[in-house]
Amino acid sequence: MKVKKDKVKLITLGCSKNLVDSEFILSQLKSNDIEMVEDENDAENVIINTCGFIEDAKQESIDTIMRAVDLK
């Protein structure tokens, strides 16, 4: 019997520290048999790794979160 894997899309916004953090998150997800997908339309869950130190970053984060919410 084939077990269904969870499908997750990881979106990284912001600085290079966020990229490093996302690589760690990605490795943890994969080690727990989570399937990563490129298209958020194929994902059951979306993780958005971001920060909010400057106004433009905050707005980009909000826009990305709202786009992900609209998909569900």
GIDA-V407189 format. One line per field, one symbol per residue. burial: + if it has 9 or more other C-alpha atoms within 8 Angstrom, else -. Layout:
burial = ???
This chain:
burial = ------++++-++----++--+---+--++---++++--+--+--+-++++-----++--+--++--+----
